[in-house]
Amino acid sequence: MKRNDTFAVALDALRSRRSFVREAAIGTTIAALGGLYYFAEPAAGGEAAPRPDGRPRVPPGQRVLQALKPMGGEPGSALRQDFKLAIGGEVEQPLQLDFAGLTAVGVTELALDVHCVTGWSVLGARFKGVRLAELVARVRPKPSARHVIFEAAHGYTANVPLREALKPDVLLAFELDGQALASRHGAPVRAVVPDLYFWKSAKWLTGIRFMTRDEPGFWEVRGYNNHGDPWLEERYG
């Protein structure tokens, strides 16, 4: 099945759903607040402690799974030796990085909660990668930059406001739970934007563009919400 056909079926199925099972979250996560990280331990009774910002750890309409589900898409090469990342647009210093160049920026590992628009969440998934904020410091966005566009294999794009892309838990990830990313999860490198629905975390990453104007991405032009906040249930446009 072609990528567009697969996504069309998924979109139709998603639109037909009206309720999801809510489950309590168990585990440990690292949440970002003002550049600091806090471990959110389970509260008494087995329910996860709320995030430092006061929001529940599990957004409304989500059920908790133990591992990421493969969500389709048309893969690019999963080989690290084929990886090339172009960073440009409204920046002072454009960059072209291969895999070694990316990891030389500085590697970190974070336990992050991710939330898919189809109604599932995974808590405390351990991603290893490079903070996007570290790359931003190198390319130096111009004052006119307001948006980040993630570019991926076969023309897929996802748009994120610059202020959210700069959060210290936004990663360009190449490992998940101690293993190299599988192709189905976006190998060799994918974006991870944990505070937005997971379609914003583009797989098979090829580029990052800094833009003055917003540029709705693949799913946004097909009816999904332009922002995608899970706690506001911003699923559709």
LUMRO-980718 format. One record per residue (C-alpha): residue number from 1; residue in one letter; x, y, z. Coordinates in steps of 0.02 Angstrom, whole numbers, plus 32768, in hexadecimal, padded with zeros to 4 digits. Layout:
! residues N
pos=NUM&code=A&px=X&py=Y&pz=Z
...
! end
This chain:
! residues 237
pos=1&code=M&px=8000&py=8000&pz=8000
pos=2&code=K&px=8042&py=80AD&pz=7FD3
pos=3&code=R&px=806B&py=8129&pz=805D
pos=4&code=N&px=7FDA&py=819E&pz=8031
pos=5&code=D&px=7F5F&py=810C&pz=802D
pos=6&code=T&px=7F9D&py=80CC&pz=80D5
pos=7&code=F&px=7F8E&py=8178&pz=8125
pos=8&code=A&px=7EE2&py=8193&pz=80D9
pos=9&code=V&px=7EA3&py=80F2&pz=8128
pos=10&code=A&px=7EF0&py=8121&pz=81CF
pos=11&code=L&px=7EA2&py=81CE&pz=81C6
pos=12&code=D&px=7DF5&py=8189&pz=81A1
pos=13&code=A&px=7E04&py=810E&pz=8231
pos=14&code=L&px=7E42&py=8196&pz=82A5
pos=15&code=R&px=7DB2&py=820A&pz=827C
pos=16&code=S&px=7D33&py=8181&pz=82A0
pos=17&code=R&px=7D6E&py=816F&pz=8354
pos=18&code=R&px=7D19&py=81D6&pz=83D9
pos=19&code=S&px=7D5A&py=8192&pz=847F
pos=20&code=F&px=7DF4&py=813F&pz=84C2
pos=21&code=V&px=7E1D&py=80D9&pz=855E
pos=22&code=R&px=7E74&py=813A&pz=85E6
pos=23&code=E&px=7EF4&py=80DA&pz=864B
pos=24&code=A&px=7F63&py=810F&pz=86DA
pos=25&code=A&px=801B&py=8122&pz=86B4
pos=26&code=I&px=80A1&py=80C2&pz=8715
pos=27&code=G&px=8159&py=80E7&pz=8707
pos=28&code=T&px=81D8&py=8171&pz=870D
pos=29&code=T&px=81ED&py=8201&pz=8694
pos=30&code=I&px=8257&py=829A&pz=8684
pos=31&code=A&px=81F2&py=8338&pz=8665
pos=32&code=A&px=8239&py=83DF&pz=862F
pos=33&code=L&px=8216&py=847B&pz=8694
pos=34&code=G&px=827D&py=8519&pz=867F
pos=35&code=G&px=8310&py=84B5&pz=863D
pos=36&code=L&px=8311&py=8440&pz=86D6
pos=37&code=Y&px=82DB&py=838A&pz=86DE
pos=38&code=Y&px=8274&py=8336&pz=8764
pos=39&code=F&px=824D&py=827E&pz=877C
pos=40&code=A&px=8190&py=8262&pz=8789
pos=41&code=E&px=817B&py=81CB&pz=87FA
pos=42&code=P&px=80D6&py=816A&pz=8805
pos=43&code=A&px=8062&py=81AF&pz=8888
pos=44&code=A&px=800A&py=8148&pz=890D
pos=45&code=G&px=7F8D&py=80CF&pz=88C4
pos=46&code=G&px=7FF4&py=80B1&pz=8827
pos=47&code=E&px=7FC7&py=8151&pz=87CB
pos=48&code=A&px=8053&py=81B7&pz=877F
pos=49&code=A&px=807D&py=825C&pz=87D1
pos=50&code=P&px=8048&py=82F5&pz=876B
pos=51&code=R&px=80C7&py=8352&pz=8703
pos=52&code=P&px=8122&py=83E7&pz=8750
pos=53&code=D&px=80B3&py=8459&pz=86E8
pos=54&code=G&px=801A&py=8411&pz=8741
pos=55&code=R&px=7FD5&py=83B2&pz=86AC
pos=56&code=P&px=7FB1&py=82F8&pz=86C0
pos=57&code=R&px=8038&py=8288&pz=867E
pos=58&code=V&px=7FBC&py=822E&pz=860D
pos=59&code=P&px=7F5A&py=82A8&pz=859F
pos=60&code=P&px=7E9E&py=8293&pz=858A
pos=61&code=G&px=7E67&py=820E&pz=850E
pos=62&code=Q&px=7F08&py=81A9&pz=851A
pos=63&code=R&px=7F28&py=80F3&pz=854C
pos=64&code=V&px=7FD3&py=80BB&pz=8589
pos=65&code=L&px=803A&py=803C&pz=8528
pos=66&code=Q&px=80E1&py=7FEF&pz=8557
pos=67&code=A&px=8139&py=800C&pz=84B0
pos=68&code=L&px=812C&py=807C&pz=8417
pos=69&code=K&px=80B9&py=8040&pz=838D
pos=70&code=P&px=80FB&py=804B&pz=82DB
pos=71&code=M&px=808D&py=80CD&pz=8288
pos=72&code=G&px=80BA&py=80B5&pz=81D1
pos=73&code=G&px=80FF&py=8131&pz=8156
pos=74&code=E&px=8175&py=811A&pz=80C4
pos=75&code=P&px=8223&py=80F5&pz=8109
pos=76&code=G&px=82C5&py=8144&pz=80D6
pos=77&code=S&px=836C&py=80EB&pz=80E7
pos=78&code=A&px=8385&py=80A8&pz=8198
pos=79&code=L&px=8443&py=80A3&pz=8185
pos=80&code=R&px=84A7&py=811D&pz=81EC
pos=81&code=Q&px=8529&py=812D&pz=8162
pos=82&code=D&px=84A0&py=8170&pz=80F0
pos=83&code=F&px=8465&py=81F4&pz=816B
pos=84&code=K&px=8472&py=82A9&pz=8133
pos=85&code=L&px=841E&py=8339&pz=818F
pos=86&code=A&px=840D&py=83E6&pz=8140
pos=87&code=I&px=83E8&py=8475&pz=81B9
pos=88&code=G&px=83BF&py=851C&pz=816B
pos=89&code=G&px=833F&py=85A2&pz=8148
pos=90&code=E&px=833D&py=863B&pz=81B8
pos=91&code=V&px=83E5&py=8617&pz=820B
pos=92&code=E&px=848E&py=866C&pz=8210
pos=93&code=Q&px=84F3&py=85CC&pz=81FB
pos=94&code=P&px=84A4&py=853F&pz=8195
pos=95&code=L&px=84E5&py=8491&pz=81B8
pos=96&code=Q&px=84F5&py=83EB&pz=815E
pos=97&code=L&px=8511&py=835A&pz=81D5
pos=98&code=D&px=8530&py=82A1&pz=81C0
pos=99&code=F&px=8510&py=8229&pz=824F
pos=100&code=A&px=85BC&py=8240&pz=829D
pos=101&code=G&px=85AA&py=82FD&pz=8291
pos=102&code=L&px=8501&py=82F7&pz=82E6
pos=103&code=T&px=853D&py=828E&pz=8379
pos=104&code=A&px=85D8&py=82FC&pz=838C
pos=105&code=V&px=8563&py=838A&pz=83C1
pos=106&code=G&px=8544&py=832F&pz=8464
pos=107&code=V&px=84D8&py=8299&pz=8491
pos=108&code=T&px=845A&py=828C&pz=851D
pos=109&code=E&px=83DC&py=8209&pz=8554
pos=110&code=L&px=8330&py=8238&pz=8597
pos=111&code=A&px=8298&py=81D7&pz=85D3
pos=112&code=L&px=8206&py=8226&pz=8577
pos=113&code=D&px=814B&py=820D&pz=856C
pos=114&code=V&px=8105&py=820A&pz=84BB
pos=115&code=H&px=804F&py=8219&pz=8486
pos=116&code=C&px=8007&py=81E0&pz=83E0
pos=117&code=V&px=7F6E&py=8235&pz=8396
pos=118&code=T&px=7F1E&py=818A&pz=837D
pos=119&code=G&px=7F0B&py=817C&pz=843A
pos=120&code=W&px=7FA2&py=8121&pz=8481
pos=121&code=S&px=802F&py=815F&pz=84F1
pos=122&code=V&px=80D5&py=8114&pz=8527
pos=123&code=L&px=811E&py=8153&pz=85C9
pos=124&code=G&px=81D6&py=815F&pz=85EF
pos=125&code=A&px=8216&py=8127&pz=8544
pos=126&code=R&px=82D2&py=813E&pz=854B
pos=127&code=F&px=8312&py=819D&pz=84B5
pos=128&code=K&px=83C9&py=81C3&pz=8494
pos=129&code=G&px=83F5&py=824F&pz=841F
pos=130&code=V&px=8426&py=8305&pz=840B
pos=131&code=R&px=83BF&py=8394&pz=8452
pos=132&code=L&px=837D&py=8402&pz=83C6
pos=133&code=A&px=83A7&py=8498&pz=8433
pos=134&code=E&px=8460&py=8469&pz=8423
pos=135&code=L&px=8454&py=8472&pz=8366
pos=136&code=V&px=83F2&py=8514&pz=836F
pos=137&code=A&px=8481&py=8563&pz=83CF
pos=138&code=R&px=84F6&py=8536&pz=8341
pos=139&code=V&px=848D&py=856E&pz=82AE
pos=140&code=R&px=8454&py=860F&pz=8306
pos=141&code=P&px=83A2&py=8630&pz=82C6
pos=142&code=K&px=8382&py=86E0&pz=828A
pos=143&code=P&px=8309&py=874F&pz=82ED
pos=144&code=S&px=828B&py=8731&pz=8262
pos=145&code=A&px=8283&py=8674&pz=8284
pos=146&code=R&px=81E1&py=863E&pz=82D5
pos=147&code=H&px=81C3&py=858B&pz=829C
pos=148&code=V&px=8223&py=84E9&pz=8284
pos=149&code=I&px=81F9&py=8472&pz=81F6
pos=150&code=F&px=8235&py=83BF&pz=8209
pos=151&code=E&px=8256&py=8370&pz=815F
pos=152&code=A&px=8258&py=82B4&pz=8147
pos=153&code=A&px=8262&py=822E&pz=80C2
pos=154&code=H&px=81F0&py=823A&pz=802A
pos=155&code=G&px=81BA&py=82ED&pz=804C
pos=156&code=Y&px=816C&py=82D6&pz=80F8
pos=157&code=T&px=816E&py=8374&pz=8162
pos=158&code=A&px=8132&py=83A7&pz=820F
pos=159&code=N&px=8129&py=845A&pz=8251
pos=160&code=V&px=8150&py=848E&pz=8304
pos=161&code=P&px=8157&py=853E&pz=834F
pos=162&code=L&px=820A&py=8570&pz=8373
pos=163&code=R&px=81E4&py=8591&pz=842C
pos=164&code=E&px=81AE&py=84DA&pz=843F
pos=165&code=A&px=823C&py=8494&pz=83D7
pos=166&code=L&px=82B6&py=84E8&pz=844F
pos=167&code=K&px=8279&py=8487&pz=84E7
pos=168&code=P&px=8306&py=8421&pz=8534
pos=169&code=D&px=82A9&py=837C&pz=851F
pos=170&code=V&px=829B&py=838B&pz=8461
pos=171&code=L&px=8316&py=8310&pz=8415
pos=172&code=L&px=835A&py=82D1&pz=8372
pos=173&code=A&px=835B&py=821C&pz=83AB
pos=174&code=F&px=83BA&py=8185&pz=836A
pos=175&code=E&px=839F&py=8107&pz=83F7
pos=176&code=L&px=8305&py=80C9&pz=8453
pos=177&code=D&px=830D&py=8067&pz=84F6
pos=178&code=G&px=83C5&py=803E&pz=84DF
pos=179&code=Q&px=83B9&py=8004&pz=842B
pos=180&code=A&px=83D5&py=805A&pz=8384
pos=181&code=L&px=8331&py=8098&pz=833D
pos=182&code=A&px=82D9&py=8017&pz=82D3
pos=183&code=S&px=82AC&py=804A&pz=8222
pos=184&code=R&px=81F3&py=8046&pz=824E
pos=185&code=H&px=8213&py=80CB&pz=82D3
pos=186&code=G&px=8274&py=813F&pz=825F
pos=187&code=A&px=8329&py=8104&pz=825B
pos=188&code=P&px=83AB&py=8141&pz=8254
pos=189&code=V&px=8370&py=81E6&pz=82A1
pos=190&code=R&px=82C5&py=822A&pz=82CD
pos=191&code=A&px=8283&py=82C4&pz=8326
pos=192&code=V&px=8232&py=82AF&pz=83D1
pos=193&code=V&px=81C1&py=833E&pz=840A
pos=194&code=P&px=8170&py=82F4&pz=84A5
pos=195&code=D&px=80F7&py=8381&pz=84D0
pos=196&code=L&px=809E&py=8376&pz=8428
pos=197&code=Y&px=8044&py=82E5&pz=83D5
pos=198&code=F&px=80BF&py=8268&pz=8390
pos=199&code=W&px=80A1&py=828E&pz=82D7
pos=200&code=K&px=8107&py=832C&pz=82F5
pos=201&code=S&px=819E&py=82BC&pz=831F
pos=202&code=A&px=81D0&py=829F&pz=826A
pos=203&code=K&px=8222&py=81F8&pz=8242
pos=204&code=W&px=82B1&py=81D9&pz=81C5
pos=205&code=L&px=82EB&py=828C&pz=81DE
pos=206&code=T&px=8346&py=82E3&pz=814F
pos=207&code=G&px=833B&py=839D&pz=8175
pos=208&code=I&px=830A&py=842A&pz=81E9
pos=209&code=R&px=82D3&py=84D2&pz=81A6
pos=210&code=F&px=82BC&py=8570&pz=820D
pos=211&code=M&px=8230&py=85DB&pz=81C6
pos=212&code=T&px=81E5&py=8687&pz=81DD
pos=213&code=R&px=8137&py=8649&pz=81AF
pos=214&code=D&px=80E2&py=85A9&pz=81E3
pos=215&code=E&px=80DB&py=851E&pz=8163
pos=216&code=P&px=805A&py=8496&pz=818D
pos=217&code=G&px=80A1&py=83E9&pz=8173
pos=218&code=F&px=8067&py=8343&pz=812A
pos=219&code=W&px=7FDF&py=831E&pz=81AA
pos=220&code=E&px=7FB0&py=83D2&pz=81CC
pos=221&code=V&px=7F78&py=83EE&pz=8118
pos=222&code=R&px=7F13&py=834C&pz=8125
pos=223&code=G&px=7EA3&py=8385&pz=81B3
pos=224&code=Y&px=7F0D&py=8374&pz=824F
pos=225&code=N&px=7F20&py=8403&pz=82CA
pos=226&code=N&px=7FAD&py=847B&pz=82A0
pos=227&code=H&px=7FEF&py=847B&pz=8353
pos=228&code=G&px=7FC8&py=83CF&pz=839D
pos=229&code=D&px=7FC5&py=83E4&pz=845B
pos=230&code=P&px=7F90&py=833C&pz=84A8
pos=231&code=W&px=7F4E&py=838B&pz=8549
pos=232&code=L&px=7ED9&py=83FB&pz=84E4
pos=233&code=E&px=7EAD&py=8368&pz=8472
pos=234&code=E&px=7EDF&py=83CD&pz=83DA
pos=235&code=R&px=7EC7&py=833C&pz=8363
pos=236&code=Y&px=7E70&py=838D&pz=82CF
pos=237&code=G&px=7E79&py=8436&pz=827B
! end
